[in-house]
Each structure stands twice: as structure tokens, then as C-alpha cells.
Amino acid sequence: MAINQSVSYANAEYETSKELKSVDVNDGMGSATNGTTGEVQTMDNVLIQNSTVADAVAAWVKDCLANRKTLSGEYRSDPRLDALDKITVTNKYATNTVFITSIKYSYNGAFRGEYEGRVMA
């Protein structure tokens, strides 16, 4: 799926998050380090029961959060789009692959969507 200038109401807004230092899963059961400065992202999940899985989850979260750029915008939506989908967002600045983190739909004769997502490296 793609969000381009023909379905977008305006160009996507760019925002940069804080630098990621590390990811901590279940109070130290698993961890992944990204750098020496920044914030620590903590994650608690009762379904993660062993350190091997916790380390794999921490590495996946680190890879998702390592790129600090997020995009948000409004578009004439396709209601098949859901959170955690990977799409392409094209505007006058660039074409980015985006991992959708939040989506909101409204209907007033036609679907309108508001999205937010993290740019994948």
C-alpha cells in the first residue's frame, strides 16, 4: 500500500524522537544496546518467559526505534490499513518506507484517515 500526493490531504509532518540508548525487556531479562547516550526504552510483557526470547524481542524493538524519524498525516484512506503495516509514503520531500504505529479512521460520506508511523532505515 502507498500514501502518495494523489490521496494525501497535505505533505506528511516529520518529527524526530529522542536518541535511543538501549531497550530493557522485563526488568533485565533481555536487553539490547544502541549507543552510549539517550533514553532507555523499557518493555514489560508477561508472555515473554525466557531470556532468549527477551533478547530477540529487545533486538527487534531496538531495530524499530533506532531510526528517530516519524511521519504523520491525513489522507483519503483505505480502511484495510492497520497498525504494524509497512507502507510507502511519498510526498514532495522524499519517499519513505514507514511502519504504521497509529491509525484513526473517520467516515462522513468517504473514509478519512490519520496516520503516524516510524520511518524504517
C-alpha positions, -999 to 999 in steps of 0.1 A, spaced: 0 0 0 12 35 -7 2 70 5 12 95 -22 3 130 -32 -29 119 -50 -45 106 -18 -28 128 8 -45 160 20 -11 176 28 25 167 30 35 144 59 48 161 90 82 150 101 92 147 138 124 134 154 123 115 186 149 113 214 180 92 208 177 56 219 204 43 243 190 8 250 160 -14 253 152 -33 285 127 -62 285 111 -75 317 134 -57 341 167 -71 327 156 -104 314 166 -92 279 183 -61 266 198 -46 235 222 -16 234 221 11 207 245 37 219 260 54 250 236 84 252 199 88 250 169 72 268 162 37 278 130 21 264 115 -3 289 91 -30 280 71 -55 302 53 -85 287 42 -114 308 42 -137 277 80 -134 274 92 -162 297 129 -168 289 160 -147 282 165 -160 246 131 -147 236 136 -115 256 169 -108 239 153 -113 204 124 -90 213 148 -64 226 168 -65 194 137 -62 172 125 -32 193 159 -16 190 159 -20 152 124 -4 150 133 25 173 169 32 161 157 54 133 144 85 151 122 100 123 84 97 125 58 108 99 22 117 104 -5 130 82 -41 128 68 -52 110 37 -82 97 18 -80 63 34 -83 27 25 -97 10 56 -75 -21 51 -45 -2 66 -39 -13 101 -13 -6 128 20 -25 123 16 -25 85 46 -15 64 38 11 37 54 36 14 47 73 20 56 97 -9 55 135 -7 74 164 -23 103 158 1 111 121 -1 98 86 -5 100 66 28 91 31 40 70 36 71 60 12 99 25 24 109 22 29 147 -12 46 149 -42 49 126 -75 66 131 -105 65 107 -135 87 103 -164 85 79 -185 113 66 -196 100 31 -160 89 25 -132 75 46 -106 99 60 -76 86 78 -50 100 102 -18 80 105 15 81 123 45 58 117 82 53 122 104 56 92 124 24 86 161 27 77 
